[in-house]
Amino acid sequence: MEMYEYMNLVTPKRILFVILGVLVLVCLATSFYTVEADEIAVVLMFGKSVRQADPGLHFKLPLGIENAISIPVRKVFKEEFGFRTVRPGIRTTYDARDFGEESLLLTGDLNIADVEWVVQYKIKDPKKYLFSVRDPRRALRDLSESVMSRVIGDRTVTEVLTVGRIEIAAEVKQHLQTLLDLYETGLDVANVTLQDVNPPEKVKAAFNAVNEAKQEKDRLINDAWRDYNQSVPKSKGLAQQQISEAEGYALKRVNQAQGDADKFNAIRTEYQNAKEVTRQRLYLEAMQEVLPQVKEIYIIDDKANTPIPILQLKE
């Protein structure tokens, strides 16, 4: 009796309503999706890209007819070469394994440099990122190693270890972006940074000794140039001063001699015109210069037997 009543309750019409209700709930559950603020969703219909959706709540065909794949286009990803970060922070922890197969590169002067670098990138084209390349991250790493090896190979080890690091990073970024666009990876290189550049461990001691010798050489050269810049201008100035003093003295002596000669010629002319007067004037001028310097003055009279002293009025 109870079984009969239960069969009367479970009729095909009721079963159909239940199936339809479940189907509606499943459709509603699979028809809406949310795209986060830093993402863009690529909507696929039976595996083919049909549109892209911006952040927010969106509708899609249910039951797997359309699928939405969210791609974080505003997130910056990072790939490390020659080292691996285990735990970032104030005291960053690095992987102790050796990644020399990535970082040991041959320079243009046939030396080896241990180059560690970081590539930061973003996804700029979600469709290309999903469908153009099977593994965009692997492609990025392979292309980065290839480009870095080529750029390092065009420079000397001294450039790589010292002044050329910024230029190398900029050139690697440019070439890497060109190749990523060529292969349609959908990636955009944000930055390339040379984290650490050193000679290999086996030759580091010898390389440091060479660098110290070069630094000592540069120091001695700079000291020599400093002494040169201090001594040579000083010597040139002193020489110019002595030359100027000599020229001035020579000009003074010439002018003085010329004046004495002119004076003598003038006196000679006057003497020839009036010999007695000129002789008397010269005598008086000479006495005027000599007598003030004499302490005692005597007058000699050839008619007197003894000199006649002149009264010393000044005393």
Backbone torsions as a table, in degrees:
resi	resn	phi	psi	omega
1	MET	NA	-46.8	178.8
2	GLU	-63.8	-40.2	178.5
3	MET	-63.8	-38.1	-180.0
4	TYR	-65.2	-42.7	179.0
5	GLU	-65.1	-38.0	-179.5
6	TYR	-65.8	-38.7	179.4
7	MET	-67.6	-32.2	177.7
8	ASN	-68.4	-34.0	179.6
9	LEU	-72.3	-41.6	-178.3
10	VAL	-88.2	86.8	179.1
11	THR	-100.3	159.6	177.6
12	PRO	-56.6	-32.4	-178.9
13	LYS	-67.7	-40.1	178.6
14	ARG	-66.9	-39.7	179.5
15	ILE	-62.4	-39.3	179.6
16	LEU	-64.0	-41.9	178.3
17	PHE	-62.0	-41.3	179.6
18	VAL	-63.7	-43.8	-179.8
19	ILE	-63.5	-43.0	178.6
20	LEU	-63.3	-40.1	178.6
21	GLY	-63.0	-44.4	178.4
22	VAL	-62.8	-41.4	-179.2
23	LEU	-63.3	-40.8	178.5
24	VAL	-63.8	-43.2	178.9
25	LEU	-62.6	-41.5	178.7
26	VAL	-64.9	-40.5	179.3
27	CYS	-63.2	-44.2	178.7
28	LEU	-63.7	-39.1	-178.0
29	ALA	-68.5	-29.1	-177.3
30	THR	-104.4	10.3	-178.1
31	SER	-100.3	-17.5	-176.9
32	PHE	-118.8	144.8	177.5
33	TYR	-147.9	158.0	-177.3
34	THR	-117.7	134.7	175.5
35	VAL	-107.9	126.2	-178.0
36	GLU	-71.6	169.5	-173.1
37	ALA	-65.0	-30.3	-177.5
38	ASP	-101.0	19.7	-175.0
39	GLU	-126.1	162.2	167.7
40	ILE	-131.8	133.4	-177.4
41	ALA	-98.6	135.9	173.6
42	VAL	-102.0	118.6	-176.9
43	VAL	-94.1	126.0	-179.3
44	LEU	-110.7	136.0	171.8
45	MET	-113.1	112.4	-176.2
46	PHE	52.0	39.8	175.6
47	GLY	88.5	-4.3	-179.6
48	LYS	-106.9	135.1	-179.9
49	SER	-70.1	127.1	-179.4
50	VAL	-116.1	-25.8	179.5
51	ARG	-168.9	173.1	175.1
52	GLN	-124.6	148.3	-176.1
53	ALA	-122.6	135.5	178.0
54	ASP	-81.3	173.0	179.6
55	PRO	-57.1	140.7	179.5
56	GLY	135.3	-171.3	179.6
57	LEU	-93.2	131.3	-175.5
58	HIS	-135.8	162.5	179.3
59	PHE	-110.7	143.5	174.4
60	LYS	-141.7	163.0	178.6
61	LEU	-66.3	136.0	-172.7
62	PRO	-81.8	-176.0	173.1
63	LEU	59.0	32.8	175.8
64	GLY	78.9	2.7	177.6
65	ILE	-63.6	-43.0	174.3
66	GLU	-123.3	139.2	176.8
67	ASN	-123.4	144.5	179.7
68	ALA	-114.4	126.7	177.2
69	ILE	-112.5	118.0	-178.8
70	SER	-86.1	131.6	-179.0
71	ILE	-119.0	124.5	-179.9
72	PRO	-76.9	87.1	-173.5
73	VAL	-79.0	-17.2	-179.1
74	ARG	-99.9	-3.0	179.1
75	LYS	-83.8	140.1	177.9
76	VAL	-97.6	119.5	178.5
77	PHE	-95.6	162.4	-176.4
78	LYS	-138.5	135.9	174.2
79	GLU	-122.1	129.6	-177.9
80	GLU	-107.0	140.9	-178.0
81	PHE	-127.3	127.4	-179.2
82	GLY	89.6	-9.5	178.2
83	PHE	-159.8	167.6	176.5
84	ARG	-139.0	134.5	177.0
85	THR	-89.0	122.4	179.3
86	VAL	-86.1	-47.3	-178.7
87	ARG	-145.3	108.3	178.5
88	PRO	-75.0	160.6	179.0
89	GLY	156.7	-163.5	178.3
90	ILE	-61.9	-41.8	173.8
91	ARG	-114.9	89.2	-175.4
92	THR	-68.8	138.9	178.0
93	THR	-105.4	131.5	-178.4
94	TYR	-113.6	155.0	177.2
95	ASP	-67.6	133.5	-176.9
96	ALA	-80.5	-5.9	-179.3
97	ARG	-70.5	158.2	-179.7
98	ASP	-93.9	126.3	178.2
99	PHE	-114.8	42.1	-178.1
100	GLY	-63.0	-25.4	179.3
101	GLU	-65.3	-19.8	176.7
102	GLU	-94.3	-38.1	-167.3
103	SER	-97.0	-21.8	-178.5
104	LEU	-80.3	112.5	-174.5
105	LEU	-125.7	149.2	-178.9
106	LEU	-91.6	128.5	179.8
107	THR	-88.4	174.3	-177.1
108	GLY	-68.3	-24.3	177.8
109	ASP	-97.9	25.6	173.7
110	LEU	63.4	33.0	169.8
111	ASN	-106.1	169.2	-179.3
112	ILE	-115.9	132.7	177.4
113	ALA	-121.7	140.2	176.9
114	ASP	-94.6	100.7	-172.0
115	VAL	-108.9	121.7	174.3
116	GLU	-111.0	130.3	-177.9
117	TRP	-143.6	165.7	-177.9
118	VAL	-128.9	135.7	174.7
119	VAL	-115.5	121.4	175.8
120	GLN	-105.4	135.1	-174.9
121	TYR	-149.0	163.8	176.8
122	LYS	-131.3	164.4	176.4
123	ILE	-93.7	113.4	-177.8
124	LYS	-100.1	-20.0	179.2
125	ASP	-134.8	96.3	-176.3
126	PRO	-59.1	-37.0	-178.2
127	LYS	-64.4	-47.9	177.7
128	LYS	-64.9	-37.5	179.7
129	TYR	-60.0	-36.7	-177.0
130	LEU	-82.7	-33.9	-166.1
131	PHE	-120.1	-19.4	-174.9
132	SER	-81.0	-35.1	-177.1
133	VAL	-127.6	139.4	-177.7
134	ARG	-64.4	-45.3	-178.0
135	ASP	-134.2	88.3	-177.5
136	PRO	-59.4	-36.5	-179.4
137	ARG	-65.4	-43.0	178.7
138	ARG	-65.6	-38.0	177.8
139	ALA	-64.2	-41.2	178.0
140	LEU	-61.1	-44.0	-178.6
141	ARG	-65.3	-44.9	-179.7
142	ASP	-62.8	-44.3	179.8
143	LEU	-66.2	-37.6	179.1
144	SER	-62.9	-45.2	178.7
145	GLU	-63.5	-40.5	179.8
146	SER	-64.3	-46.8	-178.8
147	VAL	-66.3	-44.4	-179.4
148	MET	-62.7	-40.4	178.0
149	SER	-62.1	-39.9	179.8
150	ARG	-69.2	-43.4	-178.5
151	VAL	-67.0	-42.5	177.6
152	ILE	-63.3	-35.5	-179.5
153	GLY	-68.1	-13.4	178.5
154	ASP	-94.2	3.3	-176.5
155	ARG	-130.7	159.0	177.5
156	THR	-78.0	162.2	-179.1
157	VAL	-65.3	-31.3	178.3
158	THR	-65.8	-41.9	177.2
159	GLU	-63.2	-42.1	-177.5
160	VAL	-64.4	-39.2	-175.1
161	LEU	-85.3	-14.7	-173.6
162	THR	-125.2	-95.5	-165.5
163	VAL	-83.1	-14.5	-171.5
164	GLY	-94.5	8.5	-172.2
165	ARG	-67.1	-45.1	-179.2
166	ILE	-65.3	-42.7	179.7
167	GLU	-64.4	-39.4	178.8
168	ILE	-63.0	-45.9	-179.4
169	ALA	-60.6	-42.7	-179.8
170	ALA	-65.2	-40.6	-179.5
171	GLU	-68.3	-40.1	177.8
172	VAL	-62.2	-43.3	179.2
173	LYS	-59.8	-43.8	-178.2
174	GLN	-64.2	-50.1	-178.2
175	HIS	-66.7	-38.2	-179.8
176	LEU	-64.2	-42.9	179.0
177	GLN	-63.2	-38.5	178.8
178	THR	-60.8	-44.2	-179.7
179	LEU	-70.0	-38.9	178.3
180	LEU	-62.7	-38.5	176.6
181	ASP	-70.0	-37.0	179.8
182	LEU	-62.0	-41.7	-179.6
183	TYR	-87.8	4.0	176.5
184	GLU	53.1	51.0	180.0
185	THR	-79.7	-18.3	-177.3
186	GLY	77.3	14.7	-178.0
187	LEU	-105.2	150.1	178.2
188	ASP	-125.8	122.1	-178.9
189	VAL	-77.4	118.5	178.6
190	ALA	-84.6	-39.6	-177.4
191	ASN	-165.2	148.3	172.9
192	VAL	-125.0	126.1	-176.9
193	THR	-128.1	128.9	172.2
194	LEU	-80.4	105.5	-174.4
195	GLN	-68.9	-48.1	-178.5
196	ASP	-156.4	136.2	179.0
197	VAL	-130.5	120.6	-177.7
198	ASN	-142.6	160.2	168.7
199	PRO	-71.6	158.4	177.7
200	PRO	-57.9	151.9	-175.4
201	GLU	-56.9	-36.2	-175.6
202	LYS	-68.5	-26.2	-177.7
203	VAL	-114.4	8.2	-175.9
204	LYS	-62.4	-40.8	-179.0
205	ALA	-62.8	-45.1	178.8
206	ALA	-65.4	-39.7	-179.8
207	PHE	-65.6	-40.3	177.8
208	ASN	-64.3	-37.4	177.5
209	ALA	-64.0	-40.2	177.4
210	VAL	-64.3	-42.5	178.6
211	ASN	-63.1	-40.2	177.9
212	GLU	-63.8	-39.5	178.0
213	ALA	-64.6	-41.4	178.1
214	LYS	-64.8	-40.4	178.5
215	GLN	-64.7	-39.6	177.0
216	GLU	-64.9	-40.4	176.4
217	LYS	-60.3	-47.0	179.6
218	ASP	-62.5	-38.2	179.4
219	ARG	-64.1	-44.2	179.4
220	LEU	-64.2	-39.8	178.0
221	ILE	-64.1	-42.5	178.7
222	ASN	-64.5	-39.4	177.4
223	ASP	-63.8	-40.8	179.2
224	ALA	-64.3	-42.7	177.7
225	TRP	-65.0	-35.8	177.5
226	ARG	-63.5	-46.9	177.9
227	ASP	-62.7	-38.9	178.9
228	TYR	-62.6	-45.6	-178.5
229	ASN	-67.9	-23.8	177.0
230	GLN	-84.8	-41.5	-172.3
231	SER	-80.7	-44.7	-173.7
232	VAL	-64.3	-49.1	177.4
233	PRO	-61.1	-36.9	178.4
234	LYS	-64.1	-44.0	178.9
235	SER	-65.5	-41.0	178.1
236	LYS	-63.1	-40.3	178.5
237	GLY	-65.3	-43.0	178.3
238	LEU	-63.7	-42.6	178.6
239	ALA	-63.3	-41.8	178.9
240	GLN	-65.2	-37.4	177.7
241	GLN	-63.5	-45.1	179.6
242	GLN	-65.1	-38.2	178.2
243	ILE	-64.6	-42.7	179.4
244	SER	-63.8	-41.8	178.0
245	GLU	-63.5	-41.3	179.3
246	ALA	-65.2	-42.0	178.8
247	GLU	-64.3	-39.7	177.5
248	GLY	-64.9	-42.5	178.4
249	TYR	-64.1	-42.1	179.4
250	ALA	-62.8	-42.7	178.9
251	LEU	-64.0	-39.3	178.3
252	LYS	-62.6	-46.1	-178.7
253	ARG	-65.2	-39.2	179.5
254	VAL	-65.0	-45.7	179.7
255	ASN	-63.7	-40.2	178.4
256	GLN	-63.9	-44.8	178.6
257	ALA	-64.2	-39.4	178.4
258	GLN	-64.2	-40.3	177.8
259	GLY	-64.7	-42.3	178.2
260	ASP	-63.0	-40.1	179.6
261	ALA	-66.0	-42.3	178.8
262	ASP	-64.0	-40.4	178.8
263	LYS	-63.0	-44.1	-179.7
264	PHE	-63.1	-43.3	179.7
265	ASN	-63.0	-37.3	178.8
266	ALA	-66.7	-42.8	178.4
267	ILE	-63.6	-41.0	-179.8
268	ARG	-61.5	-40.5	178.9
269	THR	-63.9	-45.0	178.8
270	GLU	-64.2	-37.2	-179.5
271	TYR	-64.3	-40.1	179.5
272	GLN	-68.1	-29.6	179.8
273	ASN	-78.8	-38.6	-179.4
274	ALA	-144.4	89.4	-172.2
275	LYS	-67.9	-45.4	-174.8
276	GLU	-68.5	-45.3	179.5
277	VAL	-63.3	-44.5	-178.8
278	THR	-64.5	-40.7	179.6
279	ARG	-62.7	-43.8	-179.6
280	GLN	-63.4	-42.8	178.9
281	ARG	-62.5	-42.2	178.0
282	LEU	-63.7	-38.9	179.3
283	TYR	-63.7	-46.8	-179.0
284	LEU	-64.2	-40.2	178.1
285	GLU	-63.7	-39.4	177.8
286	ALA	-65.0	-44.3	178.3
287	MET	-62.5	-35.7	-179.9
288	GLN	-64.2	-30.7	178.8
289	GLU	-84.7	-32.4	-173.3
290	VAL	-86.6	-45.4	-171.7
291	LEU	-59.5	-37.9	179.3
292	PRO	-62.3	-18.1	-178.6
293	GLN	-94.3	-5.6	-177.6
294	VAL	-96.1	133.8	-179.0
295	LYS	-75.7	-42.2	-178.9
296	GLU	-125.8	137.2	-177.1
297	ILE	-119.7	132.6	178.2
298	TYR	-126.3	144.6	176.3
299	ILE	-108.4	125.4	-178.8
300	ILE	-98.6	118.4	176.8
301	ASP	-110.4	120.2	-175.9
302	ASP	-66.2	-15.2	178.4
303	LYS	-88.9	-18.5	179.3
304	ALA	-94.8	156.7	-178.6
305	ASN	-83.8	-25.5	-177.1
306	THR	-129.3	153.4	177.4
307	PRO	-65.2	148.3	179.1
308	ILE	-103.2	113.9	177.4
309	PRO	-73.2	145.9	176.5
310	ILE	-93.4	139.3	179.7
311	LEU	-59.8	128.0	-178.1
312	GLN	-83.0	85.1	-176.4
313	LEU	-67.9	-31.1	-176.9
314	LYS	-64.3	-37.4	-179.1
315	GLU	-72.3	NA	NA
